[in-house]
Amino acid sequence: MQRALFLGCALALVFGCSRDETPAPTAEKTNPQATEEKPAGPGSLVVYVGRNLSLVKPLLEKFEAETGIEVKTRDGKSAELAALLVEEGDKTTADVFWAQDVDSLALVASKGLFAEVPASVKVETTKLFTGRSPHWIPLSGRARVLAYSPKQITAEDLPKSILDLTDPKYAGKVGWAPSNASFQTFVTALRAAKGEEAAEAWLRGVKANGAKTYAKNTPIIKALGAEEIALGLPNHYYLLREKAANADYPVEQAFFADGDIGNLINVSGAGITKGAANRKNAEALLTWLGGEAAQQYFADETYEYPVRADVKGNPRLVPLADLPRIAPALDLDQLGDREGTLALLQKVGLL
């Protein structure tokens, strides 16, 4: 228990400013430590939501309207909620944990706190969006990209690999967000694909090359638009949000060469807690979120990839069929060592 408490405190401190998702017009946040803990009744369920609650609230409200099942939420950053679940153990009131990233799902699964997902709930999807774990399902996908300012660099002059960003010709031109969860997931992938020494060398090289640090992805896109930097390393959907509001926004984005580790594909997903008091309702929610209506919402409203191949993706996205060629050959189960990544970032002086 002491180790779980320590883990909860450590992750909460590190991830205090790491969540960065496309916001809905209004924000509604609930302190996960302050929410009243009451067991849900037979017509309800409790969901720990690691995604921006205002972003996914329309989905949960539609689920309630269609099923009559009341959804009680506790929201916060995914890593914070994962640590809280570890601390609570089998005493948690949560029925479902909906995380922004694989790292948090992997932590909860590694502690044996998820029940196995029934076959009837699992989503038919590409291997790109799944790990080997039977304890969670993917719900939406996001890609790491190279965003750039066409006024400062042409598409022909873009680096072919994210590893090229240590080159002196990119000195002072790159923006990154080391404290952001999605960037940290990329570093975990880099460690898994290239090894610890190579990952450390890359981080030190980009830092020495004068990379500018931002708190999260959105300021990177803003900095590119203001021509403060020429290159940035965000998730794919932040620029699409800007383009939806202003088609002439002066920033573009691209993938690195096919298979490059910089093209990491990550997912948001959910699992059912082992001691869920409302297991059937939890299964109903996961089934619904993997259904056509919810998947189309992710495509149209949040610019994420639907994980179902039979759901039409947003036309602004690179087609789902192209992602297996673009993405690095990396299993999502290799992204579970967040603690090692945090230690490396601290060693390099980026946290």
N, C-alpha and C positions, 0 to 999 in steps of 0.2 A: 504493500500500500504506500509506503514512503517513497518508493521509486516512482510509482504512478503519480503521486502528488508532485514530485520534483519534475517529472516529465511534463505535467500539465502546466506548471508555472513557467518552465523554460520555453515551451512552445508558445505560450501566450505572450511572453516577452518578445520573442523573436518575430512572431507573426503579427505583432500589433498593427502594422501598417501594410500588410501584404496583400489583402484582398482587393482586387481591381476588376470589376466586371461592368459590362454595359448596363448603366442604370436605367430604370424605368422613370417616368416623369416625376413620381413622388417616392420618397424613401420612407420605409418603416422598419426600424431596427429594434430588436429586443435584446437586452443584456442576458446572455445565457445563464449567468449566475443568479439573476434576479427573478427569472420567470417562475411563477408558482408551480411547484411540482405536485400534480395531482394525477393519479392513475386515470387513464381515459376510460370512458364507459363503453358499453358494447357497440354503440353506434358511432364511435370516434376512434382516433388514433393520434399518437404523438410523433411528430417528425422533427428531428434535429436538422436544420437547414443550413448548410455551409455555403449556399449561394446567396446572392443579394435577394433578400426576401421580397422587395418590391418588384423585382424582375420576375420571380416565379409565382408570386401571389395570384395573378390571374389564372394560372393553371390550377392551382390548388382550389380556388373558388369554383372553377368550372367542374372539377372533380367532385366537390361537395354538392353542387347543384345536380349533377347527374346521378350520383350514387346515394345521396342522403347521409353520407359518412362525414362527420365533423372532423376537421383537421386542426389539431392544436400544434402550434409551431414554437420552436426555440431556435433562434437564429444567431449566427456568429461566424467567425472565420472558420474554415474547414479544419485547419490544424488545431485550433482552440477547442472545437467541438469534439474532434477525435481524441484529444488528450482528456477532455472531460468524460467521455465515454469510458476510457481506460480507467480513470479514477473511480467512476461510479460502478463499473463492473456489472455484475448481475443485479444490482440494485437500481439500475437506470430505469427511468419511466419511458424512455424512447422506444418506439416500435420500429422506426426507420431512420437511417442516417443517409442524407442526401448531400454528397460532398462535391466540391468544385473540381477536385483533382484526384488522381489515382493514389498519390502519396498518402493522403488521409485515409482512404479506403483500405490501403495496404496495412497501415498501422493498426486499425481496428480489427482487420481480419487476422493479423499476426498474433493478436492477443486472444483469439478464439471467441470473439464477442459477436460475430455474425452467425446466423443460421444459414444453412445451405439454401440457395435460391431454388425453389421448385422448378421443374422443367416447364410447367405451364406458364411461368412468369417470364422466363428468359426471352430476350429479344433476338430475332433472327437478324444477324448483322455480319459484317465483314470481320475477318480476323484482326484487321487493323485496329479495331476498337475494343478488342477483348484481351484479357489476360488469361492465365490458366486457372485463376481462382474461381471456385464455384459459389463464392459467398457474396458477390455483388454483380450488378449488371450495368453496362454503359447506357447512358441516356442522351448524351450529346457530345460532339467532338469539336476540338479546336486545334489549330495549327500554329506553330511558331513560324514567323515570316521575317523577311528583311524589308522594312519600310524605308523609303528614301525620298529625298527632295529632288525632283527632276531639274530644278533650277541650279542645283549644285553638282549633280552627278547624273550621267546618262545611264540608261539601262545596260548599254554595252560595257560600261566601265564598272559595273557592280561586281563584288567578289563572288567567285564561284562556290566558295566554301566559307562557312562561318569561321573556320580556323584561320582564314586569310586576314581577319581583322587585326591581327598583330602587325601587319605590314605597315611600315612607316608612312606609306602613301595615304593611309586612313587616319593618321594622327590627328586627334582633336575633332574628328568628324562623326564619332559614334556615340549614341546614347543608349544606356542600359539601365536596368532597375534591379540591382542585386538583392534588395530586400523584398522583392515581389515573389509571391509563391510560384507563379508560372515560370519565371526565370530560374528559380531554384530547382524546379522540376527538370528544366533543360540541363542544368549543371549535373544533376543526378544521372541523366541520360548520357551526358558527355563522359562522366566517370565510368559508367557501365560499358560504354562503347570503346573508349580510347584508353582507359586506365587512369589511376589516380595522379600519376606524375604528369601525364599529358594534360589532364584537366587543370591541374595547378599551374602548369606552364602557360596555358592559354589565358587563364584568369589574370595571372601576373603580367602577361604580355599586353593584353588589351588595356589593363589598368595603366601600365607604363606608357602606353600609346596615347594617353590623354582622354580616355573615354569619359563622357560626362554622365554623372549619376542622377537618376530621377527616382522619385518615390514609387512610381508604378507606371503602367502602360499608357494611360491617357496623357500625362504630361509629355511623354516621348512623342506622341502624335502631334501635340500642340507645338513642341519645340521644332519639329520638322517643318510644320506649316509656317513657323516664324523664321525659318532658316537659321536657327541656332546650331543645328547639327545637319549633317547630310544623310546619315544612316541611323536606323534605330532597330531594336530587337523586341517587338511586341507580339502579342497574339493577333491572329488575323482579323478579328471582328472589330477592333477599335477604329481602324481606318474606315471600314464599311459603314460604321455609324456616322462618321463625319461626312462621308460621301452621300449618305441618305439625306442629310440636312443641307448639304451644299455639294452638288455634283462637281463643282469646279475647285473643290478644296485641293490645294497645290501639293499633294503628297500621293505617291503611288507605293505599291508593295509587290514583292516577288518572292518566289522560293529560290533557295540556293540550287546547285546542281542536284539532279536526281540522286536520292539516297543519302544526301548529306545530313549529318546529325543536327544541323541547324533547322531542318524541316520537321522537327519533332511533332508528332500528333499525340495529343493527350485527350482525355475524356473526363466529363463529369459523370458520376454514377451514383448508385444507391444500393444499400443492403438492408436486410431485416435483422434486427438484433436477436440474439439467441433466446433471450427471455421475453420476447415481445408479448405483452398481454393481449394484444389485438392483432394476432398474426394474420387472420383472414382479411382484415381491413388493410393491413400492410401489404399483403400480396395483391389486393385489389388496386392499391395505389400504384405499385410498381408496374403492374400490367397496364394500367391506364396511361402512365407516363411513357411507356414504350409503344403506345398505340398511335394511330395515324394523326389524331387531332393534336396531341401534345408534341409529336415529332414535327408536325408542320409549323407549330408555334416556334420551335427552336430555329427552324429554317428561316421563317419570315420575320420574326420579331427580334431575335437576338443574334441573327447572322451566324449561328453555329451550324455545324453539320448534323443533320438528323442521322441517327445510327442505322435506321432502316433503309435498305436500298430501294424499297418501293415507295418512299416518300420523296417528293421532288425537292431538291435543295434550292436555296436562294440563287437566282441567276447571277448574282455578283460573286459567287463562290467558284473556285476551281472545282470542276465536277468530281463527285465522290469517286467515280470510276478511275480517276487519274491519281488519287492519293496513294494507293499501294506502290506505284512507280516512284512517286516523289519522296515518300517517307523513308526514314532510315530503317534498316532491318533490326528492329529492337522490340522485344516483347514488353508489354506494359508492366508485367510482373517484375521487371528489372528496375522499376522506378520507386521502389519502396524504401530505399535507404536515405531518408531525409536527414536524419541525424548526422550521417557522414558528410553530407553536403553542407550542412550548417557549420560543422567543424572546419571544413575546408575554407569556406567563405570567411570565417572568423580568422583563420590562420593567415589568409591573404590580405586581411584588413579591409574587407568589403562589408562587414557587418559590425 
